[in-house]
Amino acid sequence: MEIRHIEAFLAIADELHFGKAAARLHLTQPSLSQQLKRLERQLGVELVSRTSRVVQLTPAGEAFRADARRILGEVDLATSTVRDIAAGRIGKISIGFNGRAGQLVMPGSLARLHSNYPNVTTKLSSGRSGPQLAALARGELDVGLLFGNASNGETLGTKCLRKVRIGALVGHGHPWADRSSIAVRELAEMPCVMFDREASPAMYDAIMAASERSGAFPKVVERRNDSVATEIVVAARRYVGFASFLSLDEVRPMGLKVVPLVDPAPVVELQVAWRADSTNRAVQVFLDSLGAAPLRPQSTGTRKIAGID
């Protein structure tokens, strides 16, 4: 049963006039009549009764008209759906993000995505960069917003959203709390809380590269991969942690403060990463939404909020 034959029958059923039905479909009357006959032969029933003066539907034609409209409606819906899926207008996408991206990037990007593509559903998960990279490799994430470097691009598509600096995270009353900057080599003099490289490879490498250039490495006395746990330890024991920052006027929990590291200043890229072999078209529409989103901290009064990882 061909769609064009059903369309020919419905035009006749609506117009009850072969000339008007043919004009509506931009066909000749003989062509329209031929299509109707083919449909009737396939169904094995007469759908339209025609005399020299009257065109009307047979009982079978009246019964078939409702089904014919339903069939065309379902075909139109299916056509629209597959086109929307192919264009990324319908679909699902799993997005991971670290704390910095959750504050700088995600709110504006998701608002734009859901405004322009309301039929794209999102699954969100927050986590540090290392676990996101592993989840991308396993296919559990479609997109990750994370700290990265050029090596991420071997199996992933990546784009740098912006560069952020890394500073020393200290608590109120710490000897460095009132400093305007801290030389990286000084990290060898204070007990530090460090994370494993697997937790955030690019940030770890940036700190270690700066330390190697300075000629001294951090005095690591404790390792914590959880950002909140790091904050608690830094506040309670007056250890030194590490945090990314955009501005020194950033609200931190528990009265913590970030002091810029210098000589040299470690820097890390905030990137969006996705599987290079992905066939999920919703990934591209998210990347388009991401590119249009402003990258700036949200404001609370005159202060800016930013995350650790």
N, C-alpha and C positions, 0 to 999 in steps of 0.2 A: 504494500500500500504506500504510494508516494504522497508526500506532503502536498505537492502541487495539485494532485487530484482532489484531495480533501479541501484545499483552498478554493478550487473551482466549484465544488459542490456547495460550499458555504456561501459563495458569492451568488450563486443561483438561488439558494434558499432565502437569502436576504432580499434580493431584488425581484425574484419571481419574474425575471425578464432576461432572456439570454443576451440581448444587445447591451443592456446596462451592466450586466455581470461581466461581459467580455471587456467592456470599456474600463470597468473598475480594475480589472487585472491586467489591462493593456494587452489583451489577446484578441485574436479574430474570433468570430462566432464559431466557425468550423473547428478551430483548435479547442475552444472551450467545450463544445459538444463532444469532441473526441476524448477529452480528459474525463468527462462525466461518464461516458460509456465504458472506459477502461476501469473506472472505479466500480461501476455497477457489475461488470463482468467478474471482477475480483471478489466482490461480496456475494455475487449470485442472486441479487435482488434488484428490482427497479426502485430508484430513489426519487426520480422526478417524472411526473406525468406531464407531457406537453402535447397540446393540440395547436391548431392554427391560431387560436384566440386566447388560450389559457395555459399558464404554466403553474403547476402546483406540486407540492410534495406528496408522495405516497405515504401511507401509514409507516412504512419502513423508513422512508426519508425523514419523516417527523421524529421518529425514534432515534435515528442516527445523528440528527443535527446536534443534539446536546453532547453526545460522545465526541463528535467531530470537533466541536469548540474546545472541549476538555483536552483532546489530543494536541491540538495546535497550541493551546495555552501551556501544556507541559513541555512541548518542543521549544517554545519561546523561552520558557524559564530555564530549561536545560542549556540552551544555547547561551543565554545571558550568563548563567552560572559558570560554565566552562571558560567563557571569555574573561569573566572577572577573575577567576582563579589563575588563568594564564597571565593576566596583567598584574596579579598581586593585589587585586581589590577585595578578594575574599581569601581567607586563609588563617593559619595559626602560626605564631612565631614565639619561640622561647628565648627570652632575653636575660642575660646575667649582667650584673653591674657591681662595681665596688663602691665604697662609701663616697668617694669624690664624685664619681659619675652620677651617683644617686642624687646628689645635690645640685651639681652643675648642669647636667645634661638631661636626665630622665624626665623631669616634670614637663618641660617645654616640648620635648620630642614626643612624648606620649600624647600630650594634648593635641598636637598637630596631627599625629597619626590617626587618632580616633576621630578627629574632626573631618579629615579628608577621606579616611577609609574606615567607616564605622563597622564594617563587616570583617575586619581583621581582628582576631582575638589574640591576646598576649598572655603569656605565662612568664611571670617575673620571679627572679631569684637573686638575692644579694649574696656576695661572697668576695673573697680576696682574689687577686689576679691569677695566682697559680691554680687553684681549683677550677676557675673558669676556663683556663687554657686546657686543662685535662677534660673538662666536660665538653668543650668544643671538639676535642679530638675524638671523644667517644660518640659524638653525635647527639648528646643530651641537650646542648644549647645550639641555637641557630646563630646568635649574636652575643658577643661579650663586650662590655665596656670596662676597660682594665688598663693597668699600667703595662706597657709593652715596649718592645724594641724591634729593630730590623729583623732579628732572627725569627720573630713570630710569622713572618711572611712566607716561610717555606711551604707550609701547607694551608695557610690561612690568608685570606684577603685582609689587609689592615689599612687604616687611615688614621693619621695623627689628628686629634681634635685640638689639643694644645699641650704645651709643656708646663710642668709645674715643678717648683723647687722642693727640696727636702730639708727639713730643719730638725733641730733637737727639741724633743718634747720633754718639758720639765714641769714640776709642780710648784705651787706657792711655797716660798721659803727655801727653794733650792738655791745654792750659791750662784747658779747661772740665770736665775729668773729675771734679774734686772739687766742682763747683758743685752747689747744691741746685735751682737753676732758672736759666733763661736767658731774658731778655726777647727777644721776637721781633725787635725793632729791632737787637739785637746781631748778628743773622745777617749784616748788611751789613758787619761788620768781619772776618769769618772766611771763608776759602775753603770753599765748600759744593759737595757733590755732589748734583745734582738729577736727577730723572727727567722724561721728557717727559709732558705732560698725557695723551697717549693711553694711557700705561701704567697710570695710576690717576687718572682725572679728578677724583673726589671728594676724594681726599687732596691732589692738586695744588691744587685750588680752595680747600680749607680753609687750606693754607699761604699761598697768595697773598692770600686775604681777610684773614687775620690780619696779614700783612705790610702790606697797604694801610691797615688800621686803625692800625698802629703808626707809619706814616709812613716806613718803610724796607723795602727788599726784600733777599732773600738775595744774597750775593755768589757767584753760580754760576760756578765755574771748570771744571766737568766735568759731563757728563750720562751717567748709567748707568741703564738700564731694568731690568737684572737685579739682583735683591736681593743675591745672593751676591757679584757683582762690586762692588756698592756697599760691602759690608762689607769686602772686601779693600782697596779704595782708601782707605776711612776708616782702617783699621788701619795701612796702609803709609805713607800720606802725611799723616796727621793732619788730614784734611779733616773737615768736618761733614756728616753725612748726616741722613736723616729716618726715623723709625720710629714705629709705633703702640705703645702700651703700656697695660697695665692696672695694673701694679704696678712700683715701682722695684726690687723684689727679683726681677728676671727674669734668667735665665741667657742670656748672649749669646755668640756665637762670638768667638774671637780676643781675648777680654778686653774687648770693646766694652761701652759703657754708654749708656743713654738718660737724658738729663737733660730734665726737663719744660720745655716752652716756655710762657711766660706773657706777660701784658700785650699782647695777649690770648692765651688758651690755645686753639690750634686743636683742633677736635674733628671726628671723622668717624663716620658710621654704618656699622656692620657689618650688611649687609642680606642677605636672601635675595631673589633676583629670578627670575622665570619669565615665559615668554611669555604674555601675556594671552589670546591666541587658541589656546592649547594644548588639544588634545583628548586628550592622554595622561593617563589616569586615575592612572597611577603617580605623577604629579607631586603629586597631592593627598595620597596616602598618605605620600610623603616629607615633605611639609610638615607633616603631622600628627606624624610621628616627630621632625621638627626642633623643633616647638613643645614637645615633652615632654622634650627633652634639656637637661640643665643646662649653662649657659654659664659655665664656669669653667676656668681653666688646669689642665693636668695637673701633678701635683706630683712633684718629684724631691727627696727629703729635705725640707728646709724652703724650697727655692726653687721658683719657678714659671717654666715655660717659655712663651715667647711668640714669635711671628714678627714679621718686619719689615712685610710687606705683606698 
